[in-house]
Amino acid sequence: MQRFTEFDFGVPWVMALFHQDWSHEADTAAELVARRLPDGAAEEALAVRRDARALLDGLSSRTLEVLWTAGSQYGPNFERTTGAEWTRTVVDVCDTWLSARSEVRPLTGADTEDGLAHRDEVVTEIESMGFLSPEVRRALVDCAHHCTPDLALRVLLRVIEYAPDSSLSEEQYKRLEGLGSALHYGEFVVQNVEFLVADD
C-alpha cells in the first residue's frame, strides 16, 4: 500500500510553502496555497483539506497558531487573524479548488491512514525532542491525541526541520523511519530530516 506521493503532503506541505520569499509568489497566504495546489492532482487538495479539518475539529485556536508558527519558516502572520480562522481559510481554499473540478474521487487506502495504532510511539517521539519548546511539544501531543497520530508525526517532522538547534540521534531517526514505514510514507517524507542526524 502506498500514499499518493513520495513527498510530504497535507498541512505540513502547506507549511513548507511559507519560505523566506513566498511573498514574491502571492499577495496573500491564501492566494499562495491556491496557486500551489497542482493542476489535475486532487489528492493533494483532499489531503490538505483532511488535515486542516482534523486540526480545526481537534485543537484550540491558540494551539493551531503554535503549530503553524513552529512548522513554517515565514508566516502566516497571526497579528490579523487567528489560528482557527487561518486553518478554516485553508479548508475554504481546498473546497474552492475541488469544486472547480469534476469527478473528484475520495482518498482511499493508505491515504486514509490515521496511525491510531501508533499513537503512543508518536507521542514518545514528540516528548523526546528536547530541543523543542514545551509549548510546541504540548501542541504536538495534543495533535496526536485530538487529531490523528499520522498528522502529528508529519507536523513534527516539519517542525524539527525548522527548529533552532535541532538534532537527532541515529536511534531517533531510525524510529522515525520505522513509524514512517508503518504509516506508508513515501521515500522523502522522513528523509527530509536525515540531515539533522548528529555525527557521533
JOGI-V410765 format. One record per run of one state. SS is the DSSP state (~ for helix, > for strand, _ for the rest). FROM is the first residue (numbers start at 1). TO is the last residue. If there is no record, write none. Layout:
((SS & FROM & TO) (SS & FROM & TO))
This chain:
((_ & 1 & 10) (~ & 11 & 17) (_ & 18 & 21) (~ & 22 & 24) (_ & 25 & 28) (~ & 29 & 36) (_ & 37 & 41) (~ & 42 & 58) (_ & 59 & 60) (~ & 61 & 71) (_ & 72 & 82) (~ & 83 & 99) (_ & 100 & 108) (~ & 109 & 112) (_ & 113 & 115) (~ & 116 & 127) (_ & 128 & 133) (~ & 134 & 146) (_ & 147 & 148) (~ & 149 & 162) (_ & 163 & 167) (> & 168 & 168) (_ & 169 & 169) (~ & 170 & 182) (_ & 183 & 186) (~ & 187 & 191) (_ & 192 & 193) (~ & 194 & 196) (> & 197 & 197) (_ & 198 & 200))
